[in-house]
């Protein structure tokens, strides 16, 4: 028996394929939106979306459109593209949803932000890959909604307005969080910073510019793809964050992470799960408490956990770690 989820997925793919045929006949061609990735030790993770767009307009030029219009894109699955980094080229293909998520073996002489360019046909786009020091011993994983960006997830209508209607230039940063992250990466060169959210890749560009404007440290951005799958109406947000933590533990094996999040959704449970399973990979857990004004300190097994209402108070209560 075919499930409703599977039928929805088939309908979604069929509609996209039909629209793609119409768009190509109208002269639309493949183009790419590249998102900040990460890497270390000769391996880099490249993240991008391959879209169909009019030849006279690159999707990156649509900066002023509200959030809901960013979902009006036409992804191009199985599109062959060229990835160039440090003068080395690799031919790869986008996946079933037009997303590109590949790990490449690349000899890169530098650390820090290294540009990667992805080309589809005669159209290119670039973004940095943030390369950690090979001997990096600590890093930061940071949630976005209600951790660095005021969203109000606990009030869904307000959160929807802010996400889909309010211009990103009008969005507010959570007080003190940019300063907290700068403290966490201070004192060592090229500490990896990874921003994780259950938000869709459609909002990657505005989120990257928001983080830069608000003074947050530069880092990789790991979002997810919305829409039906063969077994769900929408992607599983918990699975996305759980898988992200597990993959970071594999990709950057020498790093012990400070996990930064909030109490509005699932961060406490997911961070506790990871900290108890891999205490050797977690230095501390810092949680912005969205419902309390006090500071409290607990432990997930051997890992210290701090709850506080904003970044300044979290910074003031940072536990001593090795």
C-alpha positions as CSV (number, residue, x, y, z in Angstrom):
1,X,0.0,0.0,0.0
2,X,1.4,3.4,-1.0
3,X,1.5,5.9,1.9
4,X,0.2,9.5,1.6
5,X,3.8,10.7,2.3
6,X,5.1,8.7,-0.7
7,X,2.3,10.0,-2.9
8,X,3.0,13.6,-1.8
9,X,6.7,13.1,-2.7
10,X,5.8,11.7,-6.1
11,X,3.5,14.7,-6.8
12,X,6.2,17.1,-5.6
13,X,8.7,15.6,-8.0
14,X,6.3,15.4,-10.9
15,X,5.3,19.1,-10.5
16,X,9.0,20.1,-10.3
17,X,9.8,18.1,-13.4
18,X,7.0,19.6,-15.4
19,X,7.9,23.2,-14.3
20,X,11.5,22.5,-15.2
21,X,10.6,21.5,-18.7
22,X,8.6,24.7,-19.1
23,X,11.4,26.8,-17.7
24,X,14.1,25.3,-19.9
25,X,11.9,26.0,-23.0
26,X,11.6,29.6,-21.8
27,X,15.4,29.9,-21.7
28,X,16.1,29.3,-18.0
29,X,19.5,27.7,-17.3
30,X,21.2,26.1,-14.3
31,X,22.8,28.3,-11.7
32,X,24.2,27.7,-8.3
33,X,23.9,29.2,-4.8
34,X,26.9,28.2,-2.7
35,X,26.8,28.1,1.1
36,X,29.6,28.3,3.7
37,X,31.2,24.9,4.3
38,X,33.9,23.6,6.5
39,X,36.9,21.3,6.5
40,X,40.3,20.5,7.9
41,X,43.3,18.3,7.1
42,X,42.9,18.1,3.3
43,X,39.1,17.4,3.4
44,X,36.4,20.0,2.7
45,X,32.7,19.8,2.8
46,X,31.1,21.8,0.0
47,X,27.4,22.8,0.3
48,X,25.3,24.4,-2.5
49,X,21.9,24.4,-4.3
50,X,21.6,24.0,-8.1
51,X,18.6,26.0,-9.5
52,X,17.0,26.9,-12.8
53,X,16.8,30.7,-13.3
54,X,16.4,33.2,-16.1
55,X,19.7,34.0,-17.8
56,X,19.3,37.7,-17.0
57,X,18.9,37.2,-13.2
58,X,21.0,35.3,-10.7
59,X,19.1,34.2,-7.6
60,X,21.7,35.9,-5.3
61,X,20.5,39.3,-6.7
62,X,17.1,38.8,-5.0
63,X,18.3,40.1,-1.6
64,X,15.4,42.3,-0.8
65,X,12.6,39.8,-1.2
66,X,10.6,38.6,1.8
67,X,11.2,35.1,3.2
68,X,8.2,33.4,1.6
69,X,9.4,34.4,-1.9
70,X,12.6,32.6,-1.3
71,X,10.7,29.3,-1.5
72,X,9.6,30.1,-5.1
73,X,12.7,28.5,-6.6
74,X,13.1,25.6,-9.0
75,X,15.8,23.2,-8.0
76,X,17.7,21.2,-10.6
77,X,18.4,17.6,-9.6
78,X,21.2,15.5,-11.0
79,X,22.9,18.5,-12.6
80,X,26.6,18.1,-13.3
81,X,28.7,21.0,-11.9
82,X,32.3,21.9,-11.4
83,X,33.7,22.6,-7.9
84,X,37.0,24.6,-7.9
85,X,39.0,25.2,-4.7
86,X,42.7,26.1,-4.5
87,X,43.0,25.7,-8.3
88,X,41.7,22.1,-8.2
89,X,38.6,21.1,-10.0
90,X,36.1,18.3,-9.3
91,X,33.0,17.3,-11.3
92,X,30.0,16.3,-9.1
93,X,26.2,16.1,-9.4
94,X,23.4,17.6,-7.4
95,X,21.2,15.1,-5.6
96,X,17.5,14.2,-6.1
97,X,16.5,17.6,-4.6
98,X,19.0,19.8,-6.4
99,X,21.3,20.0,-3.3
100,X,25.0,19.6,-3.4
101,X,26.6,18.1,-0.3
102,X,30.0,16.6,-1.1
103,X,33.2,16.0,0.8
104,X,36.3,16.4,-1.3
105,X,40.0,15.5,-0.8
106,X,41.8,18.8,-1.6
107,X,45.3,19.9,-0.9
108,X,44.7,23.4,0.4
109,X,47.8,25.3,1.6
110,X,45.9,27.7,3.8
111,X,43.5,27.6,6.8
112,X,40.7,30.0,7.5
113,X,38.3,31.1,4.9
114,X,39.2,29.7,1.5
115,X,36.9,30.5,-1.5
116,X,35.1,27.7,-3.3
117,X,33.5,28.3,-6.7
118,X,30.8,26.1,-8.2
119,X,30.0,26.4,-11.9
120,X,27.0,25.1,-13.8
121,X,27.4,25.7,-17.5
122,X,28.6,29.3,-17.8
123,X,27.2,30.5,-14.5
124,X,29.2,30.5,-11.3
125,X,28.8,31.3,-7.6
126,X,31.3,31.4,-4.7
127,X,31.3,31.2,-0.9
128,X,34.0,30.4,1.7
129,X,34.9,27.0,3.1
130,X,36.1,27.6,6.7
131,X,39.2,25.4,7.2
132,X,40.0,24.7,10.9
133,X,43.6,24.4,12.0
134,X,44.8,20.8,11.7
135,X,45.5,20.8,15.4
136,X,42.3,22.5,16.5
137,X,41.2,21.1,19.8
138,X,38.0,23.0,20.4
139,X,35.1,24.3,18.3
140,X,31.6,25.7,18.6
141,X,28.3,24.3,17.4
142,X,25.5,26.9,17.6
143,X,21.8,26.8,17.0
144,X,20.2,29.8,15.2
145,X,16.5,30.3,16.0
146,X,16.1,31.9,19.4
147,X,19.8,31.3,20.1
148,X,21.4,33.9,17.9
149,X,18.3,35.2,16.1
150,X,15.1,36.3,17.9
151,X,12.4,34.1,16.3
152,X,9.9,33.1,19.1
153,X,9.5,29.5,18.1
154,X,7.3,28.9,21.2
155,X,4.7,31.3,19.6
156,X,4.3,29.8,16.1
157,X,2.3,32.6,14.5
158,X,4.9,35.2,15.6
159,X,7.7,32.9,14.5
160,X,6.1,32.4,11.1
161,X,5.7,36.2,10.6
162,X,9.3,36.8,11.4
163,X,10.5,34.0,9.1
164,X,8.3,34.4,6.1
165,X,7.4,38.1,6.1
166,X,9.7,40.3,8.1
167,X,12.8,41.4,6.2
168,X,16.0,39.9,7.6
169,X,17.5,43.4,7.9
170,X,14.8,44.1,10.6
171,X,15.5,40.9,12.5
172,X,17.1,41.2,16.0
173,X,20.0,39.3,17.4
174,X,19.7,37.7,20.8
175,X,21.6,40.1,23.2
176,X,25.2,39.1,24.0
177,X,25.4,36.0,21.8
178,X,27.8,37.4,19.3
179,X,30.2,38.4,22.1
180,X,29.8,35.0,23.7
181,X,30.8,33.1,20.6
182,X,33.8,35.4,20.2
183,X,34.9,34.6,23.7
184,X,34.5,30.8,23.0
185,X,36.8,31.0,19.9
186,X,39.3,33.5,21.5
187,X,42.9,32.6,22.2
188,X,43.4,30.0,19.4
189,X,43.7,30.3,15.6
190,X,41.0,29.1,13.2
191,X,38.7,27.5,15.7
192,X,35.8,25.8,13.8
193,X,32.4,27.4,14.2
194,X,29.3,25.7,12.8
195,X,25.8,27.2,12.8
196,X,23.0,24.6,12.7
197,X,19.3,25.1,12.1
198,X,16.2,23.2,11.1
199,X,15.4,26.1,8.8
200,X,15.5,25.5,5.0
201,X,18.4,26.1,2.7
202,X,16.2,28.8,0.9
203,X,17.1,31.1,3.8
204,X,20.8,30.5,3.8
205,X,21.8,33.8,2.0
206,X,19.9,36.1,4.4
207,X,21.0,34.1,7.4
208,X,24.7,34.4,6.4
209,X,24.4,38.2,5.9
210,X,22.5,38.5,9.2
211,X,25.3,36.7,11.1
212,X,27.9,38.9,9.5
213,X,26.0,42.1,10.2
214,X,25.4,41.2,13.8
215,X,29.1,40.5,14.5
216,X,29.0,36.7,14.8
217,X,32.2,34.8,14.0
218,X,32.3,33.5,10.5
219,X,31.5,29.8,10.1
220,X,29.8,27.0,8.2
221,X,26.0,27.0,7.9
222,X,24.1,23.7,8.0
223,X,20.4,23.9,7.2
224,X,18.0,21.3,5.9
225,X,15.6,20.7,3.0
226,X,11.9,21.2,3.6
227,X,9.2,19.2,1.8
228,X,7.7,15.7,1.7
229,X,9.9,12.6,1.7
230,X,9.0,9.0,1.0
231,X,8.1,8.4,4.7
232,X,7.3,11.9,6.2
233,X,5.4,15.1,5.3
234,X,8.5,17.1,6.3
235,X,12.1,16.5,7.1
236,X,12.8,15.4,10.6
237,X,14.5,18.3,12.4
238,X,15.7,16.2,15.3
239,X,17.3,13.8,12.9
240,X,19.0,16.7,11.1
241,X,20.7,18.0,14.2
242,X,21.5,14.6,15.6
243,X,23.1,13.6,12.3
244,X,25.0,16.9,12.2
245,X,26.6,16.4,15.6
246,X,27.6,12.8,14.7
247,X,29.1,13.9,11.4
248,X,31.1,16.7,12.9
249,X,32.5,14.2,15.4
250,X,33.7,12.1,12.4
251,X,34.8,15.0,10.1
252,X,36.8,16.9,12.8
253,X,37.9,14.1,15.1
254,X,40.3,16.1,17.2
255,X,37.8,18.8,18.2
256,X,35.9,19.0,21.5
257,X,32.8,21.1,21.0
258,X,31.0,23.7,23.0
259,X,27.3,23.2,22.1
260,X,25.2,26.4,22.2
261,X,21.4,26.4,22.0
262,X,18.2,27.4,23.7
263,X,15.4,25.7,25.7
264,X,12.6,26.6,23.2
265,X,12.7,23.4,21.3
266,X,14.8,20.2,21.3
267,X,18.4,21.5,21.9
268,X,18.6,20.3,25.6
269,X,17.5,16.8,24.8
270,X,19.7,16.5,21.7
271,X,22.7,18.0,23.3
272,X,22.3,15.8,26.4
273,X,22.0,12.7,24.2
274,X,25.3,13.6,22.4
275,X,27.1,14.6,25.5
276,X,26.3,11.4,27.3
277,X,27.2,9.3,24.3
278,X,30.4,11.2,23.5
279,X,31.6,13.0,26.6
280,X,35.1,13.0,25.1
281,X,33.9,15.3,22.3
282,X,31.9,17.9,24.3
283,X,33.6,20.6,26.4
284,X,30.4,22.3,27.7
285,X,26.7,22.9,26.8
286,X,25.4,26.5,27.0
287,X,21.7,27.0,26.8
288,X,19.8,30.3,26.5
289,X,16.8,29.8,28.8
290,X,13.8,31.4,27.1
291,X,11.5,31.0,30.1
292,X,13.7,31.9,33.1
293,X,15.8,34.9,34.1
294,X,18.1,33.1,36.4
295,X,21.4,31.2,36.0
296,X,21.8,27.6,36.9
297,X,24.5,25.1,36.3
298,X,24.0,21.3,35.9
299,X,25.8,18.4,34.3
300,X,25.0,15.9,31.5
301,X,27.2,13.2,33.0
302,X,30.7,14.6,33.0
303,X,29.8,17.6,30.8
304,X,29.0,21.0,32.5
305,X,25.7,22.6,31.4
306,X,24.9,26.3,31.9
307,X,21.4,27.9,31.6
308,X,21.1,31.7,31.4
309,X,18.7,34.2,29.7
310,X,21.2,35.8,27.3
311,X,24.7,35.6,26.0
312,X,26.2,38.0,28.5
313,X,25.1,35.9,31.4
314,X,26.1,32.7,29.8
315,X,29.6,34.2,29.2
316,X,29.7,35.3,32.9
317,X,28.9,31.8,34.0
318,X,31.2,29.9,31.7
319,X,32.6,26.8,33.4
320,X,36.3,26.1,33.6
321,X,37.2,23.5,31.0
322,X,40.5,22.0,29.9
